[in-house]
């Protein structure tokens, strides 16, 4: 099992479109991937669970991966969070 934390910098936080992007990435991996916000834990392959994390801008999310490709899954998931979920237009002026 591997773990790493990243802060949500997207001005809209973790919303429906960004959650869908996480699910799309997570399904590419065989490993299990969980995101944690405090005591709340979500399977990264479940969009509803991700939305229930209520991760607004500034929230620190911990990504936990476990499985065959856990290192790559962790690196790419952290990269996605740090890159505003791939939403370059979401950057603040």
PAZAGU-275590 format. One line per 4 residues: number of its first residue (from 1); their letters; for each residue x, y, z of N, C-alpha, C. Coordinates in pm, whole numbers, plus 32768, in hexadecimal, padded with zeros to 4 digits. Example, Ala and Ser with C-alpha at 12.3 -4.5 7.8 and 13.67 -1.06 7.14 Angstrom:
! PAZAGU-275590
1) as) 8527 7DC7 830C 84CE 7E3E 830C 8528 7EB6 830C; 8505 7F1F 82C4 8557 7F96 82CA 850A 8003 8313
//
This chain:
! PAZAGU-275590
1) xxxx) 8055 7F8A 8000 8000 8000 8000 8059 807C 8000; 8032 80DC 7FAF 8079 815C 7FA6 8017 81CC 7FC4; 804C 8239 8002 7FF8 82AC 8026 8042 832D 800F; 7FF7 8393 7FE8 8030 8419 7FD9 7FBC 847C 7FDE
5) xxxx) 7FD9 84F5 800E 7F71 855C 8018 7F8A 85CD 7FB5; 7F1E 860D 7F8D 7F24 8681 7F34 7EB2 86DF 7F58; 7ECB 875F 7F49 7E67 87C4 7F69 7E17 87E7 7EEC; 7D94 87F2 7EFA 7D3C 8819 7E8C 7D4E 88AF 7E76
9) xxxx) 7D7C 88D3 7DFF 7D90 8961 7DDE 7D2A 8995 7D7A; 7CDA 893C 7D44 7C72 8963 7CE6 7C0F 89C0 7D2D; 7BF4 8A37 7CF7 7B98 8A94 7D38 7B0D 8A5A 7D54; 7AE1 89FB 7D02 7A5F 89BD 7D15 7A68 8940 7D6E
13) xxxx) 7AE0 891C 7D9A 7AF0 88A5 7DEA 7AD8 8828 7D98; 7AB5 87BD 7DDD 7A96 873E 7D9B 7A01 873E 7D7B; 79E0 8754 7CFD 7954 875C 7CD2 7938 86EC 7C6E; 78C4 86EA 7C34 7899 867A 7BDF 78F7 865F 7B6A
17) xxxx) 7920 86C7 7B24 7977 86B3 7AAE 7A00 867E 7ADA; 7A37 86B6 7B44 7ABA 8687 7B72 7AB0 85FA 7BAC; 7A42 85D9 7BEE 7A2E 8551 7C21 7A27 84EE 7BAD; 79E6 8515 7B40 79DF 84BD 7ACB 7A69 84A7 7A8F
21) xxxx) 7ABD 850D 7A92 7B46 8501 7A61 7B97 84A1 7AB8; 7B82 84A7 7B3B 7BC6 844B 7B96 7B9B 83BC 7B7A; 7B19 83A6 7B6A 7AE6 831E 7B4E 7B22 82EA 7ACC; 7B25 833F 7A67 7B5B 8317 79E4 7BEC 82EA 79F2
25) xxxx) 7C3C 8334 7A3E 7CC8 830F 7A54 7CD2 8290 7AA9; 7C85 828A 7B14 7C8D 8219 7B73 7C6C 8194 7B2F; 7C0F 8195 7AD2 7BE7 8118 7A91 7C53 80E1 7A34; 7CBB 812E 7A19 7D29 80FF 79C6 7D88 80A3 7A13
29) xxxx) 7D78 809F 7A97 7DD3 8053 7AEC 7D8F 7FDB 7B2A; 7DDE 7F72 7B3F 7DAC 7EFB 7B82 7DA6 7F10 7C19; 7DFD 7F64 7C4C 7E06 7F7C 7CDD 7D87 7FBC 7D12; 7D6E 7FA5 7D92 7D02 7FEE 7DD5 7D3B 8078 7DF6
33) xxxx) 7CE6 80DD 7DE8 7D0E 8168 7E01 7CA3 81A8 7E58; 7CCE 81DF 7EC9 7C73 8224 7F23 7CA3 82B2 7F39; 7C45 830D 7F46 7C62 8397 7F6C 7C26 83AF 7FF4; 7C71 83F3 804A 7C43 840C 80D2 7C43 84A2 80EE
37) xxxx) 7BD8 84CF 812D 7BCE 8557 815F 7BA9 8549 81F2; 7C0E 854C 8248 7BF4 8534 82D6 7BC3 84A6 82EA; 7B4F 8499 8328 7B16 8413 8342 7AC7 83DE 82CA; 7AAD 8433 8267 7A61 8408 81F0 7ABE 83C3 818E
41) xxxx) 7A92 834E 815E 7AE1 82FE 8100 7A8B 82DE 8087; 7AC6 82ED 800F 7A7C 82D1 7F95 7ACE 827B 7F36; 7A8C 821A 7EF8 7AC6 81CC 7E8C 7AD1 8229 7E14; 7B49 8238 7DDC 7B5E 8294 7D6C 7B19 8267 7CEC
45) xxxx) 7AE1 81F0 7CEC 7A99 81BF 7C76 7A03 81D1 7C85; 79D8 821C 7CEC 794A 8232 7D09 792F 82C8 7D13; 78EF 8301 7CAE 78DB 8391 7CA7 7889 83C8 7D1C; 7823 8380 7D45 77D0 83B0 7DB4 7820 83B4 7E36
49) xxxx) 7872 834F 7E4D 78C4 834C 7EC6 7926 83C1 7EC7; 795D 83E1 7E52 79BA 8453 7E48 7974 84D6 7E6A; 78FC 84E9 7E39 78B2 8565 7E54 7892 8573 7EE9; 787F 8502 7F2C 7860 8506 7FBB 78D8 852A 8012
53) xxxx) 794F 8532 7FD5 79C4 855E 8020 79BB 85F3 8044; 796A 863E 7FF8 7958 86CD 8010 79DF 8714 8019; 7A31 8702 7FB3 7AB7 873B 7FB0 7AB8 87C1 7F67; 7AB1 882C 7FB3 7AB4 88B2 7F78 7B45 88DD 7F66
57) xxxx) 7B5A 8950 7F29 7BE0 8985 7F15 7C26 898E 7F9D; 7CA3 8960 7F9F 7CF1 8962 801A 7CEE 88DF 8069; 7C94 8885 8045 7C8B 8804 8089 7D05 87AE 8068; 7D3A 876D 80CD 7DA8 8710 80B6 7D6F 8684 80A7
61) xxxx) 7D84 8649 8031 7D56 85C1 8016 7DCC 8562 801F; 7DB5 84EF 805B 7E1A 8486 8060 7DF1 841A 7FFE; 7E4C 83F7 7FA5 7E34 838E 7F43 7E79 830F 7F74; 7E2E 82A2 7F7A 7E63 8220 7FA3 7E50 81BE 7F30
65) xxxx) 7EBA 817C 7F08 7EB2 811A 7E9C 7EE6 8095 7ECE; 7EAE 8029 7E97 7ED9 7FA4 7EC0 7EC4 7F45 7E4B; 7F30 7F06 7E1F 7F24 7EA6 7DB3 7F9E 7EA5 7D59; 7F8F 7E5F 7CEB 7FFA 7E48 7C8B 803C 7EC8 7C58
69) xxxx) 7FEB 7F29 7C34 801D 7FA5 7BF7 800B 801D 7C55; 8017 8005 7CD9 7FFB 806C 7D3D 8054 80E7 7D32; 80D2 80D5 7D11 812E 8148 7D0A 8105 81A6 7C98; 80E9 816E 7C24 80C0 81C1 7BB3 8037 8200 7BCD
73) xxxx) 7FDC 81B5 7C07 7F57 81E9 7C28 7F62 825F 7C88; 7FB6 8251 7CEE 7FC8 82BC 7D50 8003 8338 7D0E; 806B 8326 7CBF 80AC 8397 7C7D 804C 83E3 7C21; 8000 8398 7BD3 7FA4 83DA 7B74 7F2E 841B 7BBB
77) xxxx) 7EFC 83E0 7C25 7E8C 841A 7C6F 7EB8 849B 7CB6; 7F2D 8499 7CF5 7F62 8511 7D36 7F79 857E 7CCD; 7FB1 8557 7C5C 7FC7 85B7 7BEF 7F46 85F7 7BBF; 7EDC 85A8 7BB7 7E5B 85DC 7B8B 7E23 8641 7BEF
81) xxxx) 7E2C 8623 7C6F 7DFB 867E 7CD7 7E4B 8701 7CD3; 7ED0 86F4 7CCB 7F25 876A 7CCA 7F15 87BD 7C4B; 7EE1 877F 7BE1 7ECC 87C4 7B60 7E3B 87F5 7B53; 7DF9 8810 7BC3 7D6F 8842 7BC2 7D11 87E5 7B77
85) xxxx) 7D2A 8763 7B81 7CD6 86FC 7B41 7CD3 870C 7AA9; 7D3E 8747 7A73 7D47 875A 79E1 7CF5 87CD 79AD; 7CC4 8821 7A07 7C71 8893 79E0 7CC5 8912 79DF; 7D0E 8927 7973 7D66 899B 796C 7D18 8A1E 796F
89) xxxx) 7C9E 8A1D 7940 7C4C 8A98 7941 7C1B 8AB9 79CD; 7C2F 8A60 7A2B 7C00 8A76 7AB4 7C62 8AC9 7B07; 7CD5 8AE8 7ACE 7D39 8B34 7B17 7D06 8BC1 7B35; 7D26 8BEE 7BAE 7CFE 8C75 7BD6 7D52 8CDD 7B8C
93) x) 7D16 8D51 7B6B 7D64 8DB8 7B24 7DCF 8DF4 7B7D
//
